[in-house]
Amino acid sequence: MEYSMHIPRQTRGLLANALLATSMLLSSQAMAQTASPVPATVVAAAARTPELSTFYKLAQQAGLTASLEATGPLTVFAPTDEAFKAVPAATLDKLSKDPELLKSVLTYHVVPGALKAASINGNSSLTTLNGAQLAASKAGDFVTVDDGLVIKADLIAGNGVVHIIDRVLMPAVKK
């Protein structure tokens, strides 16, 4: 036995629209859950990146938070926690006791302007926030700054970009 149900045309249209709206709502919610918003600043990007917790903590200690929250744009070559662990204990101790030296080292990792990895070509010299020159180079997909390798590039923030590097870069000592 076959049952047939007659649904008026207007009701079918309403049902179709309701199904379409529900589908779109569920789809947009799924996209919102998977896409994380762009952090407002390079400091916020560092704060939300687990492997940059030491860099973030030291930037706060050096009083750099306001500078890194500025309008920018800025490019930060941020060393990982592992990179900081590789720095000799005596050097870290010296940095922790000398805020100006710490600030000098950290600002050596920051360049004015938003510099994405794709825009680094061949060998170039970048002027850092501490006034020193940082050597940047690119070979194929590999980007280096001084002797540090960019291991994760182009973390976009509202006021610039962060590149995660595998070393703590040390500026040349002024004589």
C-alpha positions in Angstrom: 0.0 0.0 0.0 1.4 3.4 -0.9 0.7 6.5 1.0 0.7 9.9 -0.7 0.8 13.1 1.2 -0.1 16.3 -0.5 2.0 19.3 0.7 0.9 22.7 -0.6 3.4 24.5 -2.8 3.8 27.4 -0.4 4.6 25.0 2.5 7.1 23.1 0.3 8.8 26.5 -0.5 9.0 27.4 3.2 10.4 24.0 4.1 13.0 24.2 1.4 14.1 27.7 2.6 14.2 26.5 6.2 16.4 23.6 5.2 18.7 25.8 3.2 19.0 28.4 6.0 19.8 25.6 8.6 22.4 24.2 6.3 24.0 27.6 5.8 24.0 28.3 9.5 25.6 25.0 10.4 28.2 25.4 7.6 29.2 28.9 8.8 29.4 27.7 12.4 31.7 24.9 11.4 33.9 27.4 9.4 34.0 29.7 12.4 35.2 26.9 14.7 38.0 25.9 12.3 39.3 29.4 11.3 41.0 31.3 14.1 40.9 35.0 13.9 44.0 37.0 13.1 45.7 38.2 16.3 45.6 42.0 16.6 49.3 42.4 17.2 52.6 40.5 16.8 52.7 40.3 20.7 49.2 38.6 20.6 50.5 36.2 17.9 53.5 35.3 20.1 51.3 34.9 23.2 49.0 32.5 21.5 51.8 30.4 20.0 52.9 27.8 22.6 56.5 27.4 21.3 57.1 31.2 21.7 56.3 31.4 25.4 59.9 32.3 26.4 60.1 35.0 23.7 56.7 36.5 24.9 57.8 36.4 28.6 61.2 38.0 27.8 59.5 40.7 25.6 57.3 41.6 28.6 60.4 41.6 31.0 62.3 43.9 28.6 59.3 46.3 28.4 58.8 45.7 24.7 55.1 44.9 24.8 54.0 48.4 23.9 56.5 48.7 21.0 55.3 45.4 19.6 51.7 46.4 20.0 52.3 49.6 18.1 50.6 50.3 14.8 53.5 48.9 12.8 53.8 47.2 10.6 56.5 45.0 12.1 58.2 41.8 11.3 59.4 39.6 14.2 61.8 36.7 13.9 60.8 35.0 17.1 63.1 32.3 18.5 61.4 29.1 19.9 61.5 28.0 23.5 64.0 25.3 22.3 66.2 28.1 20.8 66.3 29.8 24.2 67.2 26.6 25.9 70.3 26.3 23.6 71.6 29.7 24.8 74.4 29.2 27.4 73.1 29.6 31.0 75.6 32.3 31.8 74.3 34.4 28.8 70.7 34.0 29.8 71.6 35.0 33.4 73.4 38.1 32.1 70.4 39.0 29.9 68.0 38.5 32.8 70.0 40.9 35.0 70.5 43.6 32.3 67.1 44.8 30.9 68.8 47.1 28.4 71.0 44.3 27.0 67.9 42.0 26.9 66.0 44.7 25.0 68.9 45.1 22.6 68.9 41.4 21.9 65.1 41.1 21.4 64.9 44.3 19.2 67.6 42.7 17.0 64.8 40.2 16.1 62.4 42.9 15.0 62.4 44.7 11.6 60.1 47.6 10.7 57.6 46.7 7.9 55.7 43.6 7.1 58.1 41.2 5.5 56.6 37.9 4.3 58.9 35.0 3.5 58.0 35.2 -0.2 59.3 38.7 -0.4 62.8 37.8 0.8 64.9 37.3 -2.3 68.5 36.1 -2.4 70.7 37.9 0.2 69.6 41.1 1.8 70.4 43.2 4.8 67.6 44.3 7.1 67.8 47.1 9.6 66.5 46.0 13.0 64.7 48.0 15.7 68.0 48.2 17.6 69.7 49.8 14.6 71.9 46.8 13.7 71.9 45.0 10.3 70.4 41.5 10.1 71.4 39.3 7.1 68.4 37.6 5.5 68.7 35.1 2.7 66.5 32.7 0.8 67.4 29.6 -1.1 64.5 27.7 -2.6 61.9 27.5 0.2 64.5 28.0 3.0 64.7 31.5 4.6 67.5 32.3 7.1 68.3 35.4 9.2 71.9 35.5 10.3 72.5 31.9 11.4 68.8 31.2 12.3 66.5 29.2 10.1 62.8 30.2 9.7 61.0 27.0 10.7 57.5 28.5 10.5 56.8 31.5 8.3 54.1 34.1 8.0 52.1 34.1 11.2 50.0 37.1 10.2 49.0 39.7 12.8 47.0 42.9 12.6 50.2 45.0 12.9 52.7 42.7 11.1 54.0 39.3 10.7 55.9 36.7 12.9 58.4 34.1 11.6 59.4 31.4 14.0 63.2 30.8 14.0 65.3 28.0 15.5 68.0 30.3 17.1 68.4 33.3 19.3 70.2 35.9 17.3 72.8 37.9 19.0 73.7 41.4 17.7 77.4 42.3 17.3 78.9 43.8 20.4 79.6 47.5 20.1 83.1 48.4 20.9 
